């Protein structure tokens, strides 16, 4: 089941690397960032066209990360677990 907070759904979580990021209210995704728990940027994608869903492939080690999604009206942070 997708994990959602407000207007954002991310799944699967935990994930093996592929993560689907989707807005649930039709808002457009502008940017997706993944940070280590120490704040280092490990993944950054600025979306060049208006979409409300994006599949990302994170080639990162197993662990806990912070996923940040920027939409037209908000900035949402979620914990992401890679296993």
PDB file of N, CA, C and O in Angstrom:
ATOM      1  N   UNK A   1       0.844  -1.183   0.000  1.00  0.00           N
ATOM      2  CA  UNK A   1       0.000   0.000   0.000  1.00  0.00           C
ATOM      3  C   UNK A   1       0.885   1.240   0.000  1.00  0.00           C
ATOM      4  O   UNK A   1       1.837   1.311   0.777  1.00  0.00           O
ATOM      5  N   UNK A   2       0.595   2.206  -0.844  1.00  0.00           N
ATOM      6  CA  UNK A   2       1.405   3.424  -0.880  1.00  0.00           C
ATOM      7  C   UNK A   2       1.376   4.173   0.447  1.00  0.00           C
ATOM      8  O   UNK A   2       0.337   4.279   1.099  1.00  0.00           O
ATOM      9  N   UNK A   3       2.530   4.685   0.827  1.00  0.00           N
ATOM     10  CA  UNK A   3       2.614   5.526   2.005  1.00  0.00           C
ATOM     11  C   UNK A   3       2.350   6.950   1.539  1.00  0.00           C
ATOM     12  O   UNK A   3       2.987   7.430   0.601  1.00  0.00           O
ATOM     13  N   UNK A   4       1.412   7.624   2.194  1.00  0.00           N
ATOM     14  CA  UNK A   4       1.113   8.978   1.742  1.00  0.00           C
ATOM     15  C   UNK A   4       1.077   9.933   2.919  1.00  0.00           C
ATOM     16  O   UNK A   4       0.731   9.557   4.039  1.00  0.00           O
ATOM     17  N   UNK A   5       1.433  11.148   2.648  1.00  0.00           N
ATOM     18  CA  UNK A   5       1.378  12.216   3.639  1.00  0.00           C
ATOM     19  C   UNK A   5       0.826  13.425   2.920  1.00  0.00           C
ATOM     20  O   UNK A   5       1.449  13.947   1.995  1.00  0.00           O
ATOM     21  N   UNK A   6      -0.334  13.866   3.343  1.00  0.00           N
ATOM     22  CA  UNK A   6      -0.930  15.001   2.666  1.00  0.00           C
ATOM     23  C   UNK A   6      -1.210  14.682   1.217  1.00  0.00           C
ATOM     24  O   UNK A   6      -2.063  13.848   0.913  1.00  0.00           O
ATOM     25  N   UNK A   7      -0.497  15.341   0.320  1.00  0.00           N
ATOM     26  CA  UNK A   7      -0.737  15.195  -1.108  1.00  0.00           C
ATOM     27  C   UNK A   7       0.317  14.359  -1.815  1.00  0.00           C
ATOM     28  O   UNK A   7       0.424  14.409  -3.040  1.00  0.00           O
ATOM     29  N   UNK A   8       1.099  13.589  -1.058  1.00  0.00           N
ATOM     30  CA  UNK A   8       2.198  12.834  -1.644  1.00  0.00           C
ATOM     31  C   UNK A   8       2.101  11.355  -1.306  1.00  0.00           C
ATOM     32  O   UNK A   8       1.813  10.992  -0.165  1.00  0.00           O
ATOM     33  N   UNK A   9       2.340  10.502  -2.296  1.00  0.00           N
ATOM     34  CA  UNK A   9       2.368   9.059  -2.113  1.00  0.00           C
ATOM     35  C   UNK A   9       3.707   8.549  -2.636  1.00  0.00           C
ATOM     36  O   UNK A   9       4.099   8.868  -3.759  1.00  0.00           O
ATOM     37  N   UNK A  10       4.416   7.748  -1.816  1.00  0.00           N
ATOM     38  CA  UNK A  10       5.659   7.113  -2.268  1.00  0.00           C
ATOM     39  C   UNK A  10       5.543   5.612  -2.004  1.00  0.00           C
ATOM     40  O   UNK A  10       5.131   5.189  -0.924  1.00  0.00           O
ATOM     41  N   UNK A  11       5.911   4.821  -3.000  1.00  0.00           N
ATOM     42  CA  UNK A  11       5.826   3.373  -2.841  1.00  0.00           C
ATOM     43  C   UNK A  11       6.742   2.688  -3.847  1.00  0.00           C
ATOM     44  O   UNK A  11       6.989   3.249  -4.915  1.00  0.00           O
ATOM     45  N   UNK A  12       7.248   1.512  -3.553  1.00  0.00           N
ATOM     46  CA  UNK A  12       7.135   0.861  -2.242  1.00  0.00           C
ATOM     47  C   UNK A  12       8.089   1.512  -1.237  1.00  0.00           C
ATOM     48  O   UNK A  12       9.093   2.110  -1.622  1.00  0.00           O
ATOM     49  N   UNK A  13       7.781   1.395  -0.004  1.00  0.00           N
ATOM     50  CA  UNK A  13       8.636   1.897   1.069  1.00  0.00           C
ATOM     51  C   UNK A  13       8.435   0.989   2.272  1.00  0.00           C
ATOM     52  O   UNK A  13       7.412   1.080   2.950  1.00  0.00           O
ATOM     53  N   UNK A  14       9.393   0.118   2.544  1.00  0.00           N
ATOM     54  CA  UNK A  14      10.759   0.004   2.059  1.00  0.00           C
ATOM     55  C   UNK A  14      10.837  -0.430   0.590  1.00  0.00           C
ATOM     56  O   UNK A  14       9.912  -1.028   0.040  1.00  0.00           O
ATOM     57  N   UNK A  15      11.983  -0.102  -0.015  1.00  0.00           N
ATOM     58  CA  UNK A  15      12.187  -0.352  -1.435  1.00  0.00           C
ATOM     59  C   UNK A  15      13.550  -0.991  -1.665  1.00  0.00           C
ATOM     60  O   UNK A  15      14.459  -0.872  -0.843  1.00  0.00           O
ATOM     61  N   UNK A  16      13.671  -1.674  -2.805  1.00  0.00           N
ATOM     62  CA  UNK A  16      14.966  -2.223  -3.209  1.00  0.00           C
ATOM     63  C   UNK A  16      15.729  -1.226  -4.074  1.00  0.00           C
ATOM     64  O   UNK A  16      16.869  -1.489  -4.456  1.00  0.00           O
ATOM     65  N   UNK A  17      15.118  -0.087  -4.386  1.00  0.00           N
ATOM     66  CA  UNK A  17      15.793   0.935  -5.191  1.00  0.00           C
ATOM     67  C   UNK A  17      14.857   1.723  -6.082  1.00  0.00           C
ATOM     68  O   UNK A  17      15.037   2.928  -6.258  1.00  0.00           O
ATOM     69  N   UNK A  18      13.857   1.058  -6.650  1.00  0.00           N
ATOM     70  CA  UNK A  18      12.881   1.769  -7.481  1.00  0.00           C
ATOM     71  C   UNK A  18      11.775   2.320  -6.587  1.00  0.00           C
ATOM     72  O   UNK A  18      11.178   1.588  -5.798  1.00  0.00           O
ATOM     73  N   UNK A  19      11.513   3.608  -6.719  1.00  0.00           N
ATOM     74  CA  UNK A  19      10.500   4.263  -5.898  1.00  0.00           C
ATOM     75  C   UNK A  19       9.594   5.095  -6.796  1.00  0.00           C
ATOM     76  O   UNK A  19      10.070   5.871  -7.625  1.00  0.00           O
ATOM     77  N   UNK A  20       8.294   4.929  -6.625  1.00  0.00           N
ATOM     78  CA  UNK A  20       7.314   5.710  -7.365  1.00  0.00           C
ATOM     79  C   UNK A  20       6.873   6.873  -6.478  1.00  0.00           C
ATOM     80  O   UNK A  20       6.418   6.670  -5.352  1.00  0.00           O
ATOM     81  N   UNK A  21       7.013   8.088  -6.998  1.00  0.00           N
ATOM     82  CA  UNK A  21       6.623   9.303  -6.281  1.00  0.00           C
ATOM     83  C   UNK A  21       5.435   9.893  -7.024  1.00  0.00           C
ATOM     84  O   UNK A  21       5.512  10.133  -8.229  1.00  0.00           O
ATOM     85  N   UNK A  22       4.334  10.130  -6.312  1.00  0.00           N
ATOM     86  CA  UNK A  22       3.114  10.596  -6.967  1.00  0.00           C
ATOM     87  C   UNK A  22       2.397  11.621  -6.090  1.00  0.00           C
ATOM     88  O   UNK A  22       2.282  11.442  -4.878  1.00  0.00           O
ATOM     89  N   UNK A  23       1.924  12.680  -6.707  1.00  0.00           N
ATOM     90  CA  UNK A  23       1.046  13.601  -5.992  1.00  0.00           C
ATOM     91  C   UNK A  23      -0.368  13.058  -6.105  1.00  0.00           C
ATOM     92  O   UNK A  23      -0.754  12.499  -7.132  1.00  0.00           O
ATOM     93  N   UNK A  24      -1.128  13.227  -5.045  1.00  0.00           N
ATOM     94  CA  UNK A  24      -2.475  12.662  -5.019  1.00  0.00           C
ATOM     95  C   UNK A  24      -3.558  13.701  -5.296  1.00  0.00           C
ATOM     96  O   UNK A  24      -4.746  13.376  -5.307  1.00  0.00           O
ATOM     97  N   UNK A  25      -3.150  14.945  -5.517  1.00  0.00           N
ATOM     98  CA  UNK A  25      -4.140  15.998  -5.761  1.00  0.00           C
ATOM     99  C   UNK A  25      -3.967  16.644  -7.135  1.00  0.00           C
ATOM    100  O   UNK A  25      -4.570  17.681  -7.410  1.00  0.00           O
ATOM    101  N   UNK A  26      -3.151  16.040  -7.996  1.00  0.00           N
ATOM    102  CA  UNK A  26      -2.961  16.581  -9.343  1.00  0.00           C
ATOM    103  C   UNK A  26      -1.899  17.657  -9.449  1.00  0.00           C
ATOM    104  O   UNK A  26      -1.643  18.164 -10.541  1.00  0.00           O
ATOM    105  N   UNK A  27      -1.267  18.022  -8.320  1.00  0.00           N
ATOM    106  CA  UNK A  27      -0.182  19.009  -8.369  1.00  0.00           C
ATOM    107  C   UNK A  27       0.997  18.453  -9.152  1.00  0.00           C
ATOM    108  O   UNK A  27       1.194  17.240  -9.214  1.00  0.00           O
ATOM    109  N   UNK A  28       1.767  19.327  -9.738  1.00  0.00           N
ATOM    110  CA  UNK A  28       2.922  18.909 -10.531  1.00  0.00           C
ATOM    111  C   UNK A  28       4.179  18.820  -9.673  1.00  0.00           C
ATOM    112  O   UNK A  28       4.441  19.675  -8.826  1.00  0.00           O
ATOM    113  N   UNK A  29       4.953  17.757  -9.917  1.00  0.00           N
ATOM    114  CA  UNK A  29       6.250  17.594  -9.269  1.00  0.00           C
ATOM    115  C   UNK A  29       7.252  18.510  -9.953  1.00  0.00           C
ATOM    116  O   UNK A  29       7.308  18.569 -11.182  1.00  0.00           O
ATOM    117  N   UNK A  30       8.034  19.216  -9.172  1.00  0.00           N
ATOM    118  CA  UNK A  30       9.051  20.107  -9.725  1.00  0.00           C
ATOM    119  C   UNK A  30      10.461  19.571  -9.494  1.00  0.00           C
ATOM    120  O   UNK A  30      11.340  19.728 -10.341  1.00  0.00           O
ATOM    121  N   UNK A  31      10.667  18.937  -8.340  1.00  0.00           N
ATOM    122  CA  UNK A  31      12.015  18.513  -7.976  1.00  0.00           C
ATOM    123  C   UNK A  31      11.941  17.362  -6.979  1.00  0.00           C
ATOM    124  O   UNK A  31      11.051  17.318  -6.129  1.00  0.00           O
ATOM    125  N   UNK A  32      12.898  16.422  -7.097  1.00  0.00           N
ATOM    126  CA  UNK A  32      13.008  15.309  -6.156  1.00  0.00           C
ATOM    127  C   UNK A  32      14.460  15.240  -5.694  1.00  0.00           C
ATOM    128  O   UNK A  32      15.386  15.227  -6.505  1.00  0.00           O
ATOM    129  N   UNK A  33      14.642  15.198  -4.373  1.00  0.00           N
ATOM    130  CA  UNK A  33      15.973  15.095  -3.784  1.00  0.00           C
ATOM    131  C   UNK A  33      15.984  13.957  -2.779  1.00  0.00           C
ATOM    132  O   UNK A  33      14.981  13.689  -2.117  1.00  0.00           O
ATOM    133  N   UNK A  34      17.135  13.286  -2.671  1.00  0.00           N
ATOM    134  CA  UNK A  34      17.320  12.276  -1.632  1.00  0.00           C
ATOM    135  C   UNK A  34      18.590  12.648  -0.878  1.00  0.00           C
ATOM    136  O   UNK A  34      19.635  12.912  -1.472  1.00  0.00           O
ATOM    137  N   UNK A  35      18.470  12.660   0.457  1.00  0.00           N
ATOM    138  CA  UNK A  35      19.582  13.035   1.328  1.00  0.00           C
ATOM    139  C   UNK A  35      19.941  11.878   2.250  1.00  0.00           C
ATOM    140  O   UNK A  35      19.089  11.070   2.620  1.00  0.00           O
ATOM    141  N   UNK A  36      21.219  11.814   2.611  1.00  0.00           N
ATOM    142  CA  UNK A  36      21.637  10.913   3.678  1.00  0.00           C
ATOM    143  C   UNK A  36      21.155  11.517   4.987  1.00  0.00           C
ATOM    144  O   UNK A  36      20.717  12.667   5.013  1.00  0.00           O
ATOM    145  N   UNK A  37      21.231  10.760   6.070  1.00  0.00           N
ATOM    146  CA  UNK A  37      20.806  11.289   7.364  1.00  0.00           C
ATOM    147  C   UNK A  37      21.733  12.384   7.874  1.00  0.00           C
ATOM    148  O   UNK A  37      21.393  13.098   8.818  1.00  0.00           O
ATOM    149  N   UNK A  38      22.911  12.520   7.251  1.00  0.00           N
ATOM    150  CA  UNK A  38      23.826  13.601   7.623  1.00  0.00           C
ATOM    151  C   UNK A  38      23.626  14.843   6.756  1.00  0.00           C
ATOM    152  O   UNK A  38      24.319  15.845   6.937  1.00  0.00           O
ATOM    153  N   UNK A  39      22.674  14.779   5.810  1.00  0.00           N
ATOM    154  CA  UNK A  39      22.353  15.949   4.995  1.00  0.00           C
ATOM    155  C   UNK A  39      23.025  16.011   3.635  1.00  0.00           C
ATOM    156  O   UNK A  39      22.845  16.985   2.904  1.00  0.00           O
ATOM    157  N   UNK A  40      23.794  14.994   3.282  1.00  0.00           N
ATOM    158  CA  UNK A  40      24.466  14.979   1.978  1.00  0.00           C
ATOM    159  C   UNK A  40      23.461  14.659   0.875  1.00  0.00           C
ATOM    160  O   UNK A  40      22.670  13.725   1.001  1.00  0.00           O
ATOM    161  N   UNK A  41      23.495  15.448  -0.217  1.00  0.00           N
ATOM    162  CA  UNK A  41      22.613  15.201  -1.356  1.00  0.00           C
ATOM    163  C   UNK A  41      23.133  13.987  -2.125  1.00  0.00           C
ATOM    164  O   UNK A  41      24.264  13.995  -2.612  1.00  0.00           O
ATOM    165  N   UNK A  42      22.311  12.950  -2.233  1.00  0.00           N
ATOM    166  CA  UNK A  42      22.712  11.720  -2.916  1.00  0.00           C
ATOM    167  C   UNK A  42      22.002  11.561  -4.254  1.00  0.00           C
ATOM    168  O   UNK A  42      22.478  10.835  -5.127  1.00  0.00           O
ATOM    169  N   UNK A  43      20.879  12.228  -4.419  1.00  0.00           N
ATOM    170  CA  UNK A  43      20.111  12.172  -5.669  1.00  0.00           C
ATOM    171  C   UNK A  43      19.402  13.505  -5.820  1.00  0.00           C
ATOM    172  O   UNK A  43      18.812  14.015  -4.867  1.00  0.00           O
ATOM    173  N   UNK A  44      19.460  14.067  -7.021  1.00  0.00           N
ATOM    174  CA  UNK A  44      18.788  15.336  -7.300  1.00  0.00           C
ATOM    175  C   UNK A  44      18.228  15.265  -8.716  1.00  0.00           C
ATOM    176  O   UNK A  44      18.938  14.927  -9.663  1.00  0.00           O
ATOM    177  N   UNK A  45      16.967  15.582  -8.840  1.00  0.00           N
ATOM    178  CA  UNK A  45      16.361  15.627 -10.164  1.00  0.00           C
ATOM    179  C   UNK A  45      15.386  16.795 -10.224  1.00  0.00           C
ATOM    180  O   UNK A  45      14.422  16.868  -9.462  1.00  0.00           O
ATOM    181  N   UNK A  46      15.663  17.696 -11.145  1.00  0.00           N
ATOM    182  CA  UNK A  46      14.743  18.797 -11.424  1.00  0.00           C
ATOM    183  C   UNK A  46      13.962  18.388 -12.662  1.00  0.00           C
ATOM    184  O   UNK A  46      14.539  18.176 -13.728  1.00  0.00           O
ATOM    185  N   UNK A  47      12.658  18.278 -12.518  1.00  0.00           N
ATOM    186  CA  UNK A  47      11.837  17.758 -13.598  1.00  0.00           C
ATOM    187  C   UNK A  47      11.585  18.838 -14.637  1.00  0.00           C
ATOM    188  O   UNK A  47      11.113  19.928 -14.312  1.00  0.00           O
ATOM    189  N   UNK A  48      11.901  18.532 -15.878  1.00  0.00           N
ATOM    190  CA  UNK A  48      11.813  19.505 -16.959  1.00  0.00           C
ATOM    191  C   UNK A  48      10.427  19.688 -17.539  1.00  0.00           C
ATOM    192  O   UNK A  48      10.169  20.658 -18.251  1.00  0.00           O
ATOM    193  N   UNK A  49       9.527  18.753 -17.235  1.00  0.00           N
ATOM    194  CA  UNK A  49       8.171  18.894 -17.747  1.00  0.00           C
ATOM    195  C   UNK A  49       7.197  18.570 -16.627  1.00  0.00           C
ATOM    196  O   UNK A  49       7.540  17.892 -15.659  1.00  0.00           O
ATOM    197  N   UNK A  50       6.003  19.057 -16.773  1.00  0.00           N
ATOM    198  CA  UNK A  50       5.001  18.894 -15.730  1.00  0.00           C
ATOM    199  C   UNK A  50       4.502  17.456 -15.664  1.00  0.00           C
ATOM    200  O   UNK A  50       3.905  16.953 -16.616  1.00  0.00           O
ATOM    201  N   UNK A  51       4.748  16.804 -14.544  1.00  0.00           N
ATOM    202  CA  UNK A  51       4.252  15.450 -14.294  1.00  0.00           C
ATOM    203  C   UNK A  51       3.755  15.377 -12.849  1.00  0.00           C
ATOM    204  O   UNK A  51       4.212  16.124 -11.985  1.00  0.00           O
ATOM    205  N   UNK A  52       2.824  14.476 -12.607  1.00  0.00           N
ATOM    206  CA  UNK A  52       2.408  14.296 -11.213  1.00  0.00           C
ATOM    207  C   UNK A  52       2.806  12.921 -10.686  1.00  0.00           C
ATOM    208  O   UNK A  52       2.401  12.525  -9.594  1.00  0.00           O
ATOM    209  N   UNK A  53       3.616  12.185 -11.484  1.00  0.00           N
ATOM    210  CA  UNK A  53       4.132  10.897 -11.043  1.00  0.00           C
ATOM    211  C   UNK A  53       5.494  10.653 -11.686  1.00  0.00           C
ATOM    212  O   UNK A  53       5.715  10.974 -12.854  1.00  0.00           O
ATOM    213  N   UNK A  54       6.406  10.077 -10.895  1.00  0.00           N
ATOM    214  CA  UNK A  54       7.756   9.834 -11.406  1.00  0.00           C
ATOM    215  C   UNK A  54       8.311   8.578 -10.743  1.00  0.00           C
ATOM    216  O   UNK A  54       8.220   8.424  -9.525  1.00  0.00           O
ATOM    217  N   UNK A  55       8.882   7.689 -11.536  1.00  0.00           N
ATOM    218  CA  UNK A  55       9.575   6.512 -11.029  1.00  0.00           C
ATOM    219  C   UNK A  55      11.058   6.824 -11.008  1.00  0.00           C
ATOM    220  O   UNK A  55      11.638   7.175 -12.035  1.00  0.00           O
ATOM    221  N   UNK A  56      11.681   6.696  -9.828  1.00  0.00           N
ATOM    222  CA  UNK A  56      13.112   6.961  -9.722  1.00  0.00           C
ATOM    223  C   UNK A  56      13.834   5.670  -9.353  1.00  0.00           C
ATOM    224  O   UNK A  56      13.290   4.823  -8.644  1.00  0.00           O
ATOM    225  N   UNK A  57      15.054   5.532  -9.836  1.00  0.00           N
ATOM    226  CA  UNK A  57      15.891   4.369  -9.566  1.00  0.00           C
ATOM    227  C   UNK A  57      17.066   4.827  -8.716  1.00  0.00           C
ATOM    228  O   UNK A  57      17.989   5.472  -9.213  1.00  0.00           O
ATOM    229  N   UNK A  58      17.026   4.493  -7.447  1.00  0.00           N
ATOM    230  CA  UNK A  58      18.077   4.906  -6.523  1.00  0.00           C
ATOM    231  C   UNK A  58      19.098   3.793  -6.380  1.00  0.00           C
ATOM    232  O   UNK A  58      18.795   2.729  -5.839  1.00  0.00           O
ATOM    233  N   UNK A  59      20.285   4.032  -6.855  1.00  0.00           N
ATOM    234  CA  UNK A  59      21.365   3.062  -6.745  1.00  0.00           C
ATOM    235  C   UNK A  59      22.198   3.413  -5.511  1.00  0.00           C
ATOM    236  O   UNK A  59      23.352   3.831  -5.608  1.00  0.00           O
ATOM    237  N   UNK A  60      21.571   3.229  -4.358  1.00  0.00           N
ATOM    238  CA  UNK A  60      22.198   3.574  -3.089  1.00  0.00           C
ATOM    239  C   UNK A  60      22.280   2.334  -2.209  1.00  0.00           C
ATOM    240  O   UNK A  60      21.591   1.343  -2.447  1.00  0.00           O
ATOM    241  N   UNK A  61      23.128   2.404  -1.195  1.00  0.00           N
ATOM    242  CA  UNK A  61      23.271   1.306  -0.238  1.00  0.00           C
ATOM    243  C   UNK A  61      22.013   1.159   0.595  1.00  0.00           C
ATOM    244  O   UNK A  61      21.207   2.083   0.699  1.00  0.00           O
ATOM    245  N   UNK A  62      21.858  -0.014   1.186  1.00  0.00           N
ATOM    246  CA  UNK A  62      20.746  -0.231   2.101  1.00  0.00           C
ATOM    247  C   UNK A  62      20.854   0.759   3.244  1.00  0.00           C
ATOM    248  O   UNK A  62      21.948   1.042   3.734  1.00  0.00           O
ATOM    249  N   UNK A  63      19.706   1.287   3.668  1.00  0.00           N
ATOM    250  CA  UNK A  63      19.717   2.220   4.780  1.00  0.00           C
ATOM    251  C   UNK A  63      18.503   3.118   4.781  1.00  0.00           C
ATOM    252  O   UNK A  63      17.548   2.910   4.032  1.00  0.00           O
ATOM    253  N   UNK A  64      18.560   4.126   5.641  1.00  0.00           N
ATOM    254  CA  UNK A  64      17.472   5.086   5.798  1.00  0.00           C
ATOM    255  C   UNK A  64      17.900   6.415   5.189  1.00  0.00           C
ATOM    256  O   UNK A  64      19.009   6.891   5.431  1.00  0.00           O
ATOM    257  N   UNK A  65      17.013   7.005   4.400  1.00  0.00           N
ATOM    258  CA  UNK A  65      17.288   8.256   3.694  1.00  0.00           C
ATOM    259  C   UNK A  65      16.125   9.215   3.874  1.00  0.00           C
ATOM    260  O   UNK A  65      15.050   8.828   4.334  1.00  0.00           O
ATOM    261  N   UNK A  66      16.348  10.461   3.510  1.00  0.00           N
ATOM    262  CA  UNK A  66      15.296  11.469   3.530  1.00  0.00           C
ATOM    263  C   UNK A  66      14.964  11.830   2.092  1.00  0.00           C
ATOM    264  O   UNK A  66      15.834  12.265   1.338  1.00  0.00           O
ATOM    265  N   UNK A  67      13.709  11.649   1.716  1.00  0.00           N
ATOM    266  CA  UNK A  67      13.219  11.993   0.384  1.00  0.00           C
ATOM    267  C   UNK A  67      12.504  13.335   0.484  1.00  0.00           C
ATOM    268  O   UNK A  67      11.589  13.500   1.291  1.00  0.00           O
ATOM    269  N   UNK A  68      12.925  14.288  -0.338  1.00  0.00           N
ATOM    270  CA  UNK A  68      12.301  15.611  -0.371  1.00  0.00           C
ATOM    271  C   UNK A  68      11.672  15.811  -1.744  1.00  0.00           C
ATOM    272  O   UNK A  68      12.325  15.626  -2.771  1.00  0.00           O
ATOM    273  N   UNK A  69      10.407  16.187  -1.751  1.00  0.00           N
ATOM    274  CA  UNK A  69       9.685  16.433  -2.992  1.00  0.00           C
ATOM    275  C   UNK A  69       9.180  17.866  -2.978  1.00  0.00           C
ATOM    276  O   UNK A  69       8.538  18.305  -2.024  1.00  0.00           O
ATOM    277  N   UNK A  70       9.482  18.590  -4.058  1.00  0.00           N
ATOM    278  CA  UNK A  70       9.018  19.961  -4.199  1.00  0.00           C
ATOM    279  C   UNK A  70       7.923  19.958  -5.261  1.00  0.00           C
ATOM    280  O   UNK A  70       8.130  19.493  -6.382  1.00  0.00           O
ATOM    281  N   UNK A  71       6.750  20.486  -4.892  1.00  0.00           N
ATOM    282  CA  UNK A  71       5.639  20.614  -5.834  1.00  0.00           C
ATOM    283  C   UNK A  71       5.393  22.095  -6.091  1.00  0.00           C
ATOM    284  O   UNK A  71       6.166  22.949  -5.655  1.00  0.00           O
ATOM    285  N   UNK A  72       4.337  22.381  -6.787  1.00  0.00           N
ATOM    286  CA  UNK A  72       4.000  23.774  -7.103  1.00  0.00           C
ATOM    287  C   UNK A  72       3.741  24.608  -5.857  1.00  0.00           C
ATOM    288  O   UNK A  72       4.003  25.811  -5.854  1.00  0.00           O
ATOM    289  N   UNK A  73       3.229  23.984  -4.796  1.00  0.00           N
ATOM    290  CA  UNK A  73       2.850  24.760  -3.615  1.00  0.00           C
ATOM    291  C   UNK A  73       3.472  24.277  -2.312  1.00  0.00           C
ATOM    292  O   UNK A  73       3.248  24.890  -1.269  1.00  0.00           O
ATOM    293  N   UNK A  74       4.252  23.186  -2.342  1.00  0.00           N
ATOM    294  CA  UNK A  74       4.760  22.666  -1.074  1.00  0.00           C
ATOM    295  C   UNK A  74       6.104  21.967  -1.231  1.00  0.00           C
ATOM    296  O   UNK A  74       6.563  21.669  -2.334  1.00  0.00           O
ATOM    297  N   UNK A  75       6.704  21.723  -0.085  1.00  0.00           N
ATOM    298  CA  UNK A  75       7.951  20.962   0.012  1.00  0.00           C
ATOM    299  C   UNK A  75       7.677  19.894   1.074  1.00  0.00           C
ATOM    300  O   UNK A  75       7.414  20.219   2.232  1.00  0.00           O
ATOM    301  N   UNK A  76       7.739  18.619   0.676  1.00  0.00           N
ATOM    302  CA  UNK A  76       7.373  17.526   1.565  1.00  0.00           C
ATOM    303  C   UNK A  76       8.583  16.625   1.771  1.00  0.00           C
ATOM    304  O   UNK A  76       9.260  16.252   0.813  1.00  0.00           O
ATOM    305  N   UNK A  77       8.848  16.279   3.028  1.00  0.00           N
ATOM    306  CA  UNK A  77       9.951  15.397   3.375  1.00  0.00           C
ATOM    307  C   UNK A  77       9.386  14.098   3.950  1.00  0.00           C
ATOM    308  O   UNK A  77       8.493  14.113   4.797  1.00  0.00           O
ATOM    309  N   UNK A  78       9.926  12.976   3.473  1.00  0.00           N
ATOM    310  CA  UNK A  78       9.500  11.653   3.948  1.00  0.00           C
ATOM    311  C   UNK A  78      10.716  10.793   4.172  1.00  0.00           C
ATOM    312  O   UNK A  78      11.718  10.926   3.470  1.00  0.00           O
ATOM    313  N   UNK A  79      10.634   9.913   5.146  1.00  0.00           N
ATOM    314  CA  UNK A  79      11.688   8.924   5.373  1.00  0.00           C
ATOM    315  C   UNK A  79      11.546   7.819   4.339  1.00  0.00           C
ATOM    316  O   UNK A  79      10.439   7.353   4.071  1.00  0.00           O
ATOM    317  N   UNK A  80      12.662   7.401   3.759  1.00  0.00           N
ATOM    318  CA  UNK A  80      12.671   6.338   2.776  1.00  0.00           C
ATOM    319  C   UNK A  80      13.657   5.265   3.207  1.00  0.00           C
ATOM    320  O   UNK A  80      14.794   5.571   3.565  1.00  0.00           O
ATOM    321  N   UNK A  81      13.230   4.019   3.176  1.00  0.00           N
ATOM    322  CA  UNK A  81      14.083   2.909   3.587  1.00  0.00           C
ATOM    323  C   UNK A  81      14.420   2.071   2.359  1.00  0.00           C
ATOM    324  O   UNK A  81      13.532   1.634   1.627  1.00  0.00           O
ATOM    325  N   UNK A  82      15.724   1.851   2.144  1.00  0.00           N
ATOM    326  CA  UNK A  82      16.186   0.969   1.068  1.00  0.00           C
ATOM    327  C   UNK A  82      16.698  -0.303   1.708  1.00  0.00           C
ATOM    328  O   UNK A  82      17.457  -0.267   2.677  1.00  0.00           O
ATOM    329  N   UNK A  83      16.272  -1.431   1.155  1.00  0.00           N
ATOM    330  CA  UNK A  83      16.705  -2.730   1.722  1.00  0.00           C
ATOM    331  C   UNK A  83      17.205  -3.661   0.651  1.00  0.00           C
ATOM    332  O   UNK A  83      17.604  -4.787   0.949  1.00  0.00           O
TER     333      UNK A  83
END
